[in-house]
Amino acid sequence: MNDKLRAEEIKVYFGDKPFNSNDLYNFYANYEPDLKKTTFRWRVYTLKDNGVISTLKKGVYTTTRKKNFEPAIDKKLVSIFRKVKKQFPYTDMAIWDTSWLNNYMVHQKFTNNIILEVEKDAAPVVFAYLQELYRNVYLNPGKFEVEHYIVSGQKNIIIKNLMMTSPLTEREGLILPTIEKIMVDLFKDDELFAPYQGAELQNIFQEFFYTYNINQSTLRQYANKRHVRDRLIFFLEEETDIDEDKLLI
């Protein structure tokens, strides 16, 4: 790695505390007073690309190495996504599995649901299509349906409307929600995700923050779009054990 990056010195200098772009620029300026901003921006890119620093929010970084959230994708998830995409190739969609949360919960759930999000206008026809192929398919279930009809012990398929500004990612040919989207949706859609509320939600969020890279700008922006930003911030600050210096939302 380029000696001018001073990667090891950065790790020692900043430790595990967050720092911003000005802090990092001033660090370099101690060695290179005439450092150009264009050169600095390239160094920041290279530091991130090499895993020396990671982004907590726009312009704020940490040297603490965390993993990206990349849960295992099972065959059924792939099969459902490919079938729907083949049948409705021009429909935006995303898919995930609530079993991804199991390792972060105190009490394991007997029911895991596949969450398929599709454009609002396409949701009814996707629902009708999947009903012909699978059992236990539900369209935008409310509290009553969740409590009385979602089958315990089964792998249910829940179709819900996809917000078009949702933060998504692509992996193994599938479109998946980012960890930030999953967090906000769990918090917002408390009736659909009732088994994951309370102490379970606290534990999930704490484990996510301590284990994975979370872009807090993305988290804040999506929470704002879903009209829960202030409530989410209060929850993170007052009802979890996440260190204050890690919360930059």
KEFI-365932 format. One record per residue: residue in one letter; x, y, z of N, C-alpha, C, O in turn. Coordinates in steps of 0.05 Angstrom, whole numbers, plus 5000, padded with zeros to 4 digits. Atoms other than C-alpha are relative to their C-alpha. Layout:
N
AXYZXYZXYZXYZ...
This chain:
249
M501749765000500050005000501850255000503950265013N498549755003502450704983500750125028498950155045D499149894974506650985041498750275006498350335030K501249744995503451665032497249985012496250185023L502650034987496851385055500250005030498350085044R499650014971499751285125497849855014496749945034A502350154991494550755137500349925030498549965046E499650094973497550475201500050235020499150215042E499949764983498851165229497150115004496550215026I502849914997491551355216498649835021497149945038K501350184981489250745255500850075029499150075047V499049934973493550935314499050275009498250315032Y500749724994491951675311497150035008496450175027F502849974995484451615308498849785018496749825030G501050214984483650955345497249914991496849874967D502750105007476350725348497950225000495550175000K501949774999473351425350499450104971501150104954P500749895026469551715290501550264995502250415014F498649755008472952285252498850094973497849934958N501249895025470752745196502250074980504650034984S498149945022473952965131502150215008504450195000N498149794992477053585162502149895019504549965017D498150134982480253165216502149854985504549864990L498250165016483252705165501850174983504250124980Y498349825016485653275120502150135018504450155010N498149874982488953615180502249805009504549875013F498050214994492352955197502149994978504549994984Y498150015022495452935128501650264998503950274990A498749745003496953685129502450035020504250195015N497849994981501553575189502649904986504849994993Y497750115015506153195140500350144973502650174963E500049875027504253555075498350255001496050244993P501549754997502154275088498750104974496750244975D501049905025500954395014498349784985497949794961L501550225012496653775003497650114985496050264996K502249915016491753894946497449855007497549625015K502650124994484353764957499449764982498249564990T500550225019484053334895501649755008500649535006T498450234991489752894921498849885025498849645028F501250094975486352854989497549834994497249615005R502450155006479752624958500849724988499449534994W499250255011483452084919501049815023500649575022R499150174977486751844984497749895016497849665025V502350104985480151805019498749764985498049564997Y501150225016477451374962501749755003500749535006T498250234998483650924965499949885028499949635030L500350104973483150865041497549835003497649615015K502550154998475950635035500149754983499249544992D499850235019477450174976501749785012501349555006N498250204987482949835017499149925028500449765041G501150084974478649765079501350125024501050035046V498749874978482850235121498050165016498150165041I502149854987476950685136497349914988497249824965S502650045011469450595128498250235007498850385026T501749774997463851095122497749955020496249765018L502250014981459151215181497750164990495450084992K501949825013455551785147501650174981504150164982K498549845019457352285093502150175014501450345031G497849844989464152575111500949925027502650065039V499250104974464852175175500949714997499549554985Y498850265004469251555180500949875026500950005047T498950144977471951035227502149804989501949714966T498050205007477950565226499249725010500549525003T500950254989474050025262499049824977497249904962R500750175022473449445214497649835006497549685026K502450164996466549155208499349874973500449944952K500850155024463248685159497750134986496250284998N502449935014458248825105497949805007498549565011F502250184994451448525118499449844975498249934956E500350175024451347935070499049725010500549535008P501150264990446747385098499749804977499749874954A500250225020446146715063497450024985495350094996I502450005017441246685005499349714993500949574980D500750275005437546035001498649964973497950164960K501050065027434845684939497150104996496550184974K502849925004427545854952499950304994498250394978L499949715005429146594955500750064971499550234958V499249965028432746554888497849914981497350054961S502150105018427246144857497650194998496750244976I502349815000421646624877500750254985499250344968F499249755013425447234854500249964970499250124955R499650055028427346934787497349954985496950044963K502650055012420246684773498450264996497350314975V501549755001417147354789501350194979499950324964K498649825018422447734750499649914971499450084953K500450105027421547294690497250064990496750134967Q502849955007413947384691499550304998497850384982F500449715000414348134705502750144998503650265017P497249915003421048354677500450305004502650395010Y499749714998419649094680499150115027498850365031T500949924973417249104752502350015019503949825022D497949984980421949364805499249845025496949845033M500650164976422448904865502549955016504850005007A497850084981426748684924498949785017496549755022I500850244985426748064966501949955023504350005021W498250084978429347835034498549805018496149755013D501150214983428047315088500450085029502650155038T499849934972426547455161501749815016502549875039S498250184987430746855179502850125003504450035019W497449864998436647325168500350135028502650205036L499949874974434847625236500449815023500949895046N500150204978434946975276502450015018502249985042N497650014984442147015298500350245019502150245037Y499849754983440947695331497850025020497450235032M502349994982434847515372500549835025502049645025V499850154975434147275443498349754998499249535006H501850225003428246825428499649944970498850114955Q500350075028428146445362497049984993495449885008K502750015009421846495321499549744984501249634971F500750255014418045895294499150064971498849874955T500949935027415846275232502050194987502850394999N498349835016420346575179498550074975497349904962N501549905023417446995124501950104978503850244984I498749875022419947165055498550254993496150254989I501249745005418647895043500750084971503050134964L499749915028417648074969498750274997496350304999E501049735004416948814956499950064970501950024956V500349945029414249024888498650274998497450375017E501449755006411549664856497149975008495949765003K502850004990404749844885498049904979496349744985D502050075021401049774819500249714992498349594982A499650285009404049094805499449805023499249565017A500250184977403048804875497649804997498049565002P502250195002396048504862500449784980499749554985V499750215021397948144798502349815008502249585002V497950184990404447884829498949815021499649585022F501450164980400247644888498449774987498749544995A501650205014395447274841501849794987501249554988Y498250195013401246964804501349815020501349575015L498750174980404746704866498049825014498849605023Q502050174988398246434895499649744984498949544996E500350245016398045954837502449805004502249574997L497650174997405045694854500649915028501849705032Y499250064972405645704930497650035018495650165012R501949974979401545634992500950245018503250325017N499349804980401346165047501250254988503450344996V499149755013402046785003498050225010495650185009Y501649794989399547445032500750274987503150324981L499649745012398648145003499550225021497350255031N500249784981400048735049498349935025496450075030P501650084977397448375111500150215022502250335028G500249834977395048805169500349855026500949615026K499750124974395148675243498249755003499149555014F501850234997389048215240501049764985501049534995E499050225016391847795184502549885012502949635012V497550104988398647745218499449835024500649625028E500650144975395447515283498449754995498749555011H501850225003390347035254500549824976499649594976Y499750165024392646785186502849934992503249744978I497350075007400146805180500749745014500549725039V499850284990401846065189502649965016504750005005S497750054983406445905247501449744991500149544984G498450245008412045415230500349964971501549774962Q499950025029411345545156501850224989502450425002K498649785014415445945106497950144983497150054962N502049845014410446475086501250194980503550274983I499149805019411046945027498250255004495850235000I501549764995408947655043500850214978503150274975I499649805021408148154986499250275011497050315022K500649734991408548885005500950204979502550144961N499349795020409149534967502850105004503850145026L497249905000416149764949500050304997498950414978M499649715003417750494963502250044980504449934982M498249985023421250714900502750135007504650104992T497449884991426751094938501449835020503249925034S498850184980428550494980502949954994503749924970P497250075004436050354990500249704995499549545012L499850285008437349694953502949944992504550124986T497450095009443349284934499649754983497549624985E500250245016444748724885502149805008504449875012R498150224993447848054903499049744989496649674992E500650265011447947384868497650024981495949844979G502149975020443247664815497350085012495350104997L502549934987437947864866500250305009502450405015I500149734989435748564888499049975029496949865034L500550034971435948594964499850275014501050465004P499949764984434449125016502750035014503949825021T497549964984440549435049499349965030497049955038I500550034971441449345124498650245011497050215029E501349764991439250065133496949994995495350075011K502950025006432549925098498749795018496549845028I501250204982431349295139499550115027497450065039M500349894974432549675203497650195002495950185020V502349815000427650235185497449864996495449935010D502650155005422349755159499249855025496849845031L500650144975422749335223498850205020496950135034F500949804981421749975263497350124992495550155009K502549885010416250275220497749814998495549875008D502150195005412249655202499749815024500149575022D500050154975411349435274497849795001498149595017E502150204999404849055261500849764983500549534991L499150225017407748645204502349855013502449605012F497750124987414148525243499749995030501650055045A500650004971410848455311501949825016502649905039P498350174983415247865334502850125004504350025021Y497349894999421448315325500050275015502050425013Q500149754986419248895369501149985029501949765038G499250004972421049095441502949935004504750034990A497250084993427248765470501449874977503849894974E498750125024428348375406501050214981503250174970L499149795018428749005365502550145011504350204996Q497649894988433649305414502449834995504649934988N497750185003438048695410500949994970503349994965I499350005029437748665333501550244993503650224980F498749755007439649395326502850025013504750104999Q497450004987445249335377502049824986504349904981E498250195014448248725342500750104973503050084964F499449895026447649055275502150225002504050234986F498149784998451349685298502849905008504750014998Y497450094991456949295331501349814981503849764982T498950205017457848785276500450094971502350014958Y500149945029456349105208500550304994500150475011N499949735010457849725168497250114996495649994981I502649875003451850185173500550294991501850445005N499849735010451450815132497750165013495450145006Q502149874984447851275180498650234984496450314991S501449815017446451795126497749864985495549974984T502150155013442551265088497849935020495449945013L501950074980439151045152498250245007495750215008R501549764993437051755169498150084977495850144981Q501649925023434651915098497649824995495449924990Y502350185004430451295091498050025023495650005018A501849964977427651385161498350254997496050265004N501449755005425752085142497849964979495650074981K502050055021422251845079497649835010495449865000R502150164988418351355121498750135024497150015039H501149834979416751905171500349885028498649905045V499550114973419951565231502850105010503849995030R497349934993426651935235500350075030502049965043D499749914972425552275302499549785020500949755040R500650224982422451665334502349795000503049685021L497850195002428051225308502550105015503849955029I497749894986433451695334499649985031501449905045F500650034971430051705403500449715009501549665030F499750284993429750945403502949925002503749795021L497250075000437050875385501550125024503249995036E498549864979439351385436499149925028500749915047E501150034973434751225494499349715007499249645031E500950274994432750495488501949784991501249544994T497950205006439050145463502550075015502850285026D497449964987446050065491502250074981504550044987I498049925020449450315428501450255011500250445020D498449784990455150775447499250264986498850264962E500749745011453551515437501950084977501050214958D498249915020459851625397499849844974501149914954K500550155025457551105346497450094987496950024964L502549905011450851455336500450274988500850475002L499649755013451551995284497650074982497850234964I502449985017444551955255498850275004496850334991
